[in-house]
Amino acid sequence: MRSIWNGAISFGLVSIPIKLMNATESHSISFRQIHLDDGGRIRYRKVCELEDTEVESSEIGKAYEEADGTLIPITDEDLAALPLPTARTIEIVAFVPADRIDPLQMDTAYYLSANGVPATKPYVLLREALKRSKKVAVAKFALRGRERLGMLRVVDDVIAMHGLLWPDEIRATDDVAPDDGVTVRDKELDLADALMDTLGGVDLDTLHDDYREAVEELITAKAEGHEAPAAPAEKDGGKVLDLMAALEKSVSAAKQSRGPDGEGDGDAEVHPLPAGRSGSRRSARTAPKEVGGKKSTSTAKKTTAKKTAAKTTAKTAAKTATKKTPARKSTTKSTTKKAAQTSTGSSAKSSGSSTGSRTAAKKTAAAKKTSAKKTTAARKKASA
């Protein structure tokens, strides 16, 4: 940022050298005037009426025109010699609460920067005093050929100054206000309050100039030889015939657009509940069990364990039955019966749910028959 004015802030006997810089900038798109027939530029030339010739800026001065058309020349030296205390000084005249300043008076904003190291201490002093008092300073200063009114306040860690219009520059509102014959009902005010609450606040940093962006797109399209962007469809308008209906509709639309939490675009999605998680206990009991869940895995592990036990027992019984000792025969027979009972019980419990259980039962039955045949042969041999 470049300084546009150098001077000092003065309050009491304190003087703070400062530099004045514009705090705002315009991003509006400007156009040139052209001749429609051939596209030539239309320029404004400064021409002397007496000589009918174009003059340079260095040859142009100032003059005041009286009512009869007489021009009184005024030079820059004349203006600089005026006994004006605010010519190079921002003179603070009062400190007042911020709400005493009507926003209607606000004009151009400036940043004030400390000019040099000696100005730093008094600059910070004034800044911190404004912060602690929660007040603003009203000042007078001269800029661009006229004395102006200003308001000093703190923005972050910088003292900013807003140019203010003089009170007599604000027009009265008598001719603008509507007729006093209109009355507003309390219910209408309640709906208006509800609409204000629903719309809520906004972060000003998120706002931008849609019109400027549209103009930039138009210029880009024409420069590249493309068609101009199509205009968006106009929203349904119409006259407001029923104020209450319009307010109610506005509140409903605002709530829908902001969503249940006051944020977002309000496009809700409905998701079905998973099986077995309905609101009633009855539906939870009758809901089908999920395949592959934890319970099914546990049951499968138990069934596998029983299969393994049945197979092991059957093999042991078969080996024991081949031995010739009489005492072992009865033990083998008892063990074989128990193994058969265990295998049969396991097979009965797991029947209908596992094919492997049936296979185990068949093997056990075959082992039993084999054991019985061997036992009979052994008895015949012993008796012989």
Sequence and secondary structure as in RCSB ss.txt:
>XXXX:A:sequence
MRSIWNGAISFGLVSIPIKLMNATESHSISFRQIHLDDGGRIRYRKVCELEDTEVESSEIGKAYEEADGTLIPIT
DEDLAALPLPTARTIEIVAFVPADRIDPLQMDTAYYLSANGVPATKPYVLLREALKRSKKVAVAKFALRGRERLG
MLRVVDDVIAMHGLLWPDEIRATDDVAPDDGVTVRDKELDLADALMDTLGGVDLDTLHDDYREAVEELITAKAEG
HEAPAAPAEKDGGKVLDLMAALEKSVSAAKQSRGPDGEGDGDAEVHPLPAGRSGSRRSARTAPKEVGGKKSTSTA
KKTTAKKTAAKTTAKTAAKTATKKTPARKSTTKSTTKKAAQTSTGSSAKSSGSSTGSRTAAKKTAAAKKTSAKKT
TAARKKASA
>XXXX:A:secstr
  EEEEEEEEETTEEEEEEEEES          B TTT  B     EETTTTEE  GGG  EEEE TTS EEEE 
HHHHHTS  TTSSEEEEEEEEEGGGS GGGEEEEEEEEE SGGGHHHHHHHHHHHHHHTEEEEEEEEETTEEEEE
EEEEETTEEEEEEE  GGGS  STTTS  TT    HHHHHHHHHHHHHH    GGG   HHHHHHHHHHHHHHTT
                 HHHHHHHHHHHHHHHH TTS S          TT SSSHHHHHHS   TT HHHHHHH
HHHHHHHHHHHHHHHHHHHHHT   HHHHHHHHHHHHHHHHHHHHHHHHHTTT HHHHHHHHHHHHHHHHHHHHH
HHHHHHHH 
